[in-house]
């Protein structure tokens, strides 16, 4: 079977606690309610792409616990091919405990479980090579390094015809450029937020301005020869640099109740237009548009639109 996009990343059951405020060191806050949803950065993006009508598959790992069953069934219910999902008899499935304040901002604590235990010899390379795009996101990789090593080996072995989109996330960018080099030299589309971009830059500027974002983007593109870099700037919008051209696109003005998964939602909208051969300007607009749906609902995927809702974008 041919896929337009295959995702490779963590599968987590997100347990989101809605709180009056995010408590800092020695602080206290209280929980007002709780929701559970399926998450994992790559999985969120693949779900978004599936809802937008694309053929998708996923590579990940779950355990034989209730959480694993929920995660696997959720992918299947979203019309995502799960032949690449491994099932482990040991350990536990991944989970995230998240705390979301009244402004929709959140703090996340990740329990990776079997996510960090994906070995190269467990995977079917034909499954990956039958995709047009391979979308990668981060693993925790603190106790076990298997999944990270597997990602790097896959990037060395996959067909040169496959486009690699990469959203490193904070877990990878905080490790620095030297760690990310093996990823970035094979990346065709880098999807990164402004805070993560700053972590990779050598700038002493503590404020993320558009000018600083342009400079940091230019440095990354020049060093690793990445044609397309997309910088997600949250409620400010997004910045795209492609083959010497660049564009800033404003975000849509909506009420944010939960920012969980907003960056992943942007990825799905951007890649949707990218796959359809549309301009990077239209792709950025679509990314912002899909993200604007995501933040109006609690959870990473509850607000993601289906293809019928995208018709409204033509009126903008």
matplotlib code that plots the C-alpha trace (Angstrom):
import matplotlib.pyplot as plt

x = [0.0, 1.2, 1.0, 1.2, 2.6, 3.9, 4.5, 7.3, 7.1, 5.7, 2.1, 0.9, -2.3, -2.7, -4.2, -4.9, -5.7, -7.4, -6.0, -6.4, -2.7, 0.5, 2.3, 6.0, 8.6, 7.2, 3.9, 0.4, -2.7, -5.9, -7.5, -10.9, -11.5, -9.7, -9.9, -8.1, -7.2, -4.8, -1.6, 2.0, 3.3, 3.7, 0.4, -1.5, -0.2, -1.0, -4.5, -4.9, -3.7, -6.0, -9.0, -8.0, -8.3, -4.7, -3.6, -1.5, 0.4, 2.1, 5.2, 5.3, 5.0, 2.4, 2.1, -0.6, -2.2, -5.5, -3.7, -2.1, -5.5, -7.0, -4.1, -4.1, -7.9, -7.9, -5.5, -7.6, -10.7, -9.0, -8.5, -4.7, -2.9, -1.4, 0.6, 3.7, 2.7, 4.6, 3.0, 5.1, 4.3, 6.5, 6.6, 3.8, 2.4, 3.4, 1.5, 1.6, 0.3, -0.5, -1.7, -3.6, -4.4, -7.3, -5.4, -4.9, -1.2, 0.2, 3.0, 3.6, 5.3, 6.1, 6.2, 7.7, 7.1, 7.7, 8.0, 11.7, 12.2, 11.8, 14.6, 15.5, 15.2, 11.6, 10.6, 9.6, 11.6, 9.2, 6.4, 8.5, 9.7, 6.1, 5.5, 5.9, 6.7, 8.2, 7.2, 9.5, 9.1, 11.0, 11.3, 12.3, 15.3, 16.7, 16.7, 16.7, 18.2, 16.8, 14.2, 16.5, 19.2, 16.5, 15.4, 19.0, 19.5, 16.3, 17.3, 20.5, 18.7, 15.4, 15.0, 16.3, 12.9, 11.2, 10.7, 11.5, 9.6, 10.9, 9.5, 12.2, 10.3, 11.8, 13.1, 15.5, 16.4, 17.5, 20.2, 21.8, 22.9, 25.5, 22.8, 20.5, 23.0, 22.3, 18.6, 19.0, 21.3, 18.5, 15.6, 13.7, 11.0, 11.9, 8.9, 10.1, 8.7, 10.5, 11.6, 13.2, 14.8, 16.4, 17.8, 19.7, 21.0, 24.0, 22.1, 22.3, 19.0, 16.5, 13.5, 12.1, 11.6, 10.8, 14.2, 15.9, 13.8, 14.9, 18.6, 18.3, 16.4, 19.0, 21.8, 20.1, 19.3, 22.9, 24.5, 22.4, 21.2, 17.5, 15.3, 12.2, 12.1, 8.9, 8.9, 5.8, 5.3, 2.1, -0.5, 1.8, 1.6, 4.3, 7.4, 8.4, 11.7, 12.1, 14.9, 15.8, 12.3, 10.4, 7.0, 5.4, 1.8, -0.5, -2.3, -6.2, -7.8, -9.6, -10.1, -7.6, -8.8, -5.9, -2.7, -1.9, -1.2, -1.4, 2.0, 1.1, -2.2, -0.2, 2.0, -1.0, -2.4, 0.9, 1.7, -1.8, -1.2, 2.5, 1.3, -1.2, 1.6, 0.4, 2.7, 4.5, 2.4, -0.8, 0.7, 1.5, -2.0, -3.5, -1.2, -2.4, -6.0, -6.0, -4.2, -6.9, -9.4, -7.3, -6.9, -10.6, -11.1, -9.4, -6.9, -4.5, -6.9, -10.5, -10.7, -8.9, -11.1, -12.1, -11.8, -15.3, -14.4, -11.5, -13.9, -14.2, -10.6, -11.4, -13.4, -10.4]
y = [0.0, 3.5, 6.3, 10.0, 10.4, 8.0, 9.2, 8.0, 9.0, 8.5, 7.4, 8.8, 8.8, 12.4, 13.0, 16.7, 18.5, 21.9, 24.1, 27.7, 28.4, 26.5, 26.0, 26.8, 25.6, 25.7, 27.0, 25.5, 25.5, 23.5, 21.2, 22.1, 19.2, 16.4, 15.1, 12.2, 12.0, 10.3, 12.1, 12.0, 14.8, 12.7, 10.9, 14.2, 15.4, 12.2, 12.2, 15.8, 14.7, 11.7, 13.9, 16.1, 13.2, 11.9, 8.3, 7.8, 5.2, 5.2, 3.6, 3.5, 1.2, 0.4, -2.2, -4.7, -2.5, -0.7, 2.5, 0.7, -0.6, 2.9, 4.4, 1.7, 1.7, 5.5, 5.5, 2.8, 4.8, 7.8, 5.7, 5.4, 2.3, 0.7, -2.1, -0.2, -0.1, -2.6, -4.2, -5.1, -7.6, -5.8, -2.4, 0.1, 2.4, 6.0, 8.7, 12.4, 14.3, 17.8, 20.9, 23.5, 26.9, 29.3, 30.9, 27.6, 27.4, 24.1, 22.2, 18.6, 15.7, 12.7, 9.0, 7.4, 3.8, 1.6, 4.6, 4.6, 0.9, 0.8, -1.2, -1.1, -4.8, -4.7, -2.4, -3.1, -0.7, -1.4, 0.2, 3.4, 3.4, 3.1, 6.7, 10.0, 11.8, 10.5, 12.8, 12.5, 13.8, 13.4, 10.6, 11.2, 8.8, 9.3, 5.8, 3.9, 5.3, 2.6, 4.7, 7.6, 5.3, 3.7, 7.1, 8.0, 4.6, 4.9, 8.3, 6.7, 3.9, 5.3, 6.1, 9.4, 10.0, 10.3, 13.8, 14.0, 16.5, 16.9, 18.6, 18.1, 19.5, 20.8, 17.4, 17.3, 21.0, 21.2, 18.6, 21.1, 21.2, 18.5, 16.0, 17.1, 17.2, 13.7, 14.6, 18.0, 16.9, 14.6, 17.0, 18.5, 20.4, 21.6, 22.5, 24.2, 26.8, 30.1, 29.0, 25.8, 27.7, 30.0, 27.0, 26.0, 29.5, 31.1, 34.4, 36.1, 38.0, 36.9, 38.2, 36.4, 39.1, 38.5, 39.9, 37.5, 34.6, 35.5, 35.5, 32.2, 30.6, 31.7, 30.2, 26.8, 26.7, 27.7, 25.2, 22.2, 23.0, 22.8, 24.3, 24.8, 26.0, 26.7, 28.6, 28.4, 31.5, 30.6, 33.4, 35.6, 33.5, 31.7, 32.5, 30.4, 30.6, 28.7, 28.9, 32.5, 33.7, 34.3, 35.3, 36.0, 35.0, 36.2, 33.7, 33.6, 35.5, 32.8, 32.2, 29.6, 27.2, 24.7, 25.1, 21.3, 20.0, 23.4, 23.0, 19.5, 20.8, 23.5, 20.8, 18.9, 22.0, 23.0, 19.5, 19.2, 22.1, 21.1, 17.7, 19.3, 21.4, 24.7, 27.7, 28.0, 31.1, 29.1, 26.2, 28.6, 30.0, 26.6, 25.6, 28.6, 27.9, 24.2, 25.3, 27.8, 24.9, 22.9, 25.5, 26.0, 22.5, 20.7, 18.0, 17.7, 16.3, 17.0, 20.3, 19.1, 19.8, 17.4, 18.3, 19.8, 22.6, 23.8, 25.2, 28.3, 29.2, 30.1, 33.0, 34.6]
z = [0.0, -0.9, 1.7, 1.2, 4.8, 7.4, 10.9, 13.2, 16.8, 20.3, 21.1, 24.4, 26.3, 27.4, 30.9, 31.0, 34.3, 34.0, 36.8, 38.0, 37.2, 36.4, 39.7, 39.8, 42.3, 45.9, 44.4, 44.6, 42.4, 42.2, 39.6, 38.2, 35.8, 33.9, 30.4, 28.6, 24.9, 22.6, 21.8, 20.7, 18.4, 15.2, 15.8, 16.3, 12.9, 11.2, 12.6, 11.3, 7.8, 7.8, 8.6, 5.7, 3.3, 3.0, 3.0, 6.2, 8.2, 11.5, 13.1, 16.9, 19.9, 22.5, 25.3, 25.9, 28.6, 28.4, 27.4, 24.4, 23.3, 23.4, 21.4, 18.8, 18.4, 18.1, 15.1, 13.4, 14.0, 12.3, 9.2, 9.8, 8.7, 11.9, 10.4, 11.5, 15.1, 17.3, 20.3, 23.3, 26.0, 28.5, 30.1, 29.7, 27.0, 26.9, 28.8, 29.4, 32.5, 31.4, 33.4, 31.4, 32.9, 32.2, 29.3, 27.5, 28.4, 29.6, 31.3, 30.3, 32.0, 29.8, 30.8, 27.7, 28.5, 25.4, 23.1, 23.8, 22.9, 19.1, 17.5, 13.8, 13.3, 14.4, 11.5, 7.9, 5.7, 2.8, 4.9, 5.1, 1.5, 0.3, 1.6, -0.1, 3.2, 6.4, 9.3, 12.4, 15.9, 19.2, 21.7, 25.4, 25.1, 28.6, 29.9, 26.6, 23.4, 21.0, 19.3, 18.7, 17.2, 15.0, 13.7, 12.7, 11.0, 9.1, 7.8, 6.5, 4.8, 3.3, -0.4, -1.5, -3.1, 0.3, 1.6, 5.4, 7.5, 11.0, 14.1, 16.7, 19.7, 22.9, 23.8, 20.9, 20.5, 24.1, 23.3, 20.9, 17.2, 17.5, 18.5, 15.8, 13.0, 11.8, 11.6, 10.0, 7.1, 5.9, 6.6, 3.7, 5.7, 9.2, 11.3, 14.5, 16.9, 17.7, 21.2, 19.8, 17.0, 19.6, 21.5, 18.4, 17.6, 19.1, 19.6, 23.0, 22.2, 24.9, 22.9, 19.9, 17.3, 13.7, 12.7, 15.1, 13.8, 10.2, 11.2, 13.2, 10.3, 7.8, 9.9, 10.2, 6.5, 5.5, 7.8, 6.9, 3.4, 4.3, 1.6, 3.6, 7.2, 9.0, 12.3, 14.4, 16.5, 18.4, 18.6, 16.5, 13.4, 11.4, 9.4, 6.3, 4.5, 1.2, -1.4, -0.5, -0.2, 3.1, 4.4, 7.8, 8.1, 11.0, 13.1, 13.2, 16.1, 18.1, 21.8, 23.0, 25.6, 25.3, 23.3, 23.5, 20.0, 18.3, 16.7, 15.5, 14.1, 12.2, 10.8, 9.4, 7.7, 6.3, 5.0, 3.6, 1.3, 0.6, -0.6, -2.8, -4.5, -3.2, -2.5, 0.8, 1.5, 1.1, 3.2, 6.0, 5.9, 6.0, 8.9, 10.9, 9.9, 11.1, 14.4, 15.0, 15.2, 17.5, 20.2, 20.6, 22.2, 25.0, 23.9, 21.0, 18.3, 19.4, 17.5, 14.3, 11.3, 8.5, 4.9, 4.6, 7.0, 4.9, 2.3, 4.5, 3.9, 0.3, 1.5, 3.4]

ax = plt.figure().add_subplot(projection="3d")
ax.plot(x, y, z, "-o")
ax.set_aspect("equal")
plt.show()
